[in-house]
Amino acid sequence: MVQVTHGATFRNVPSAGARHAFETYLLINNVTSVPNGIYRFLAIVHKLVEINTEPGIADRVIEGCLGQDFIGKSAVTFIWKQMLTE
């Protein structure tokens, strides 16, 4: 359930002040019918938005995660980004 009132979003997940100050990204490596790459998850509309499907993007994420190569072997890796201005 999602309800938007006066700029606040009320969902089934807790968030102090209804700010929902995190964005969810997915590194998709092995999912049927979804090209490999980075996607942003839009929770309110329950959709994925393609961010980057360049070859080698998984290697760049692995490098950013200090060489943890299991990230490139998983079907999906969730990445959360905090929005400090929220």
N, C-alpha and C positions, 0 to 999 in steps of 0.2 A: 504494500500500500504506500502510495506517495501522495502527499498533500503539500501544496505550496501556498503559504500564507504570509503576506507582507515581507517577502524576500527570504523567509525561512522555509527550509524543506524538511518535512516530517516524514521519516521513513521507518521501516521495521528494524533499523539498526541504530544504536545509541550514538549521539554526538552532542558534546557540550554546547549548549546554545543553538542547537540545530544548524551548526556551521558546516559540518561534513567537510572538514579541511584536508581530506586526502583525495588524491586522484589515483585510479587504478589503471595500470598498464599491464599488458601481457606480452611476453616473448613467446611466440608460438613457433615450435620447432617441428612438430609431427602431429598435425590434426587433419583428419580427412576433410577435404573441400575448403580448407582455409590455407592460403599461401603463407609460408614461413615469414615471420617478421614481427615487428612491434606494433601493437594495437592499443588504443585507449578504450576503456570500458565506460560507457555512458550509462550510469545506474538508473537515472530517471526514465530513460526510454529503452533500457535494456538492450543496447546495441554496441557493436565494436566499430571503431573508426580506425582505418589503416593509417599508421604514422610513418613506418619505414619498412619496406620489403626488399631493400638492397641486399644482394648476396654478401655474406660475411657479417651481417648485423649481429648475429648470435655471437660471433667471435669478439666483437667490440663490447658486447654486454659481459661476456666472460672476463675480458680484460678489466672492465670496470668493477667486477666482483672479485678482484684479486686472483684471477686464474682458476676459479672453482669450475672445472670443466663439466661437472654434472649438470650445470645449467644448460649447456648445449645438448645434452642427451635427454632431457625431460621433454615430454610432450608440450607442456606449458609451464612457464615460470611467471609468477605474479610479482609485480614490482609496484610498490606504493610510494607516492610522492606527496609530501606534505606541502600544502600551500600556506606559507607563513602569513600571507595577507588576509586570510579568511578568519 
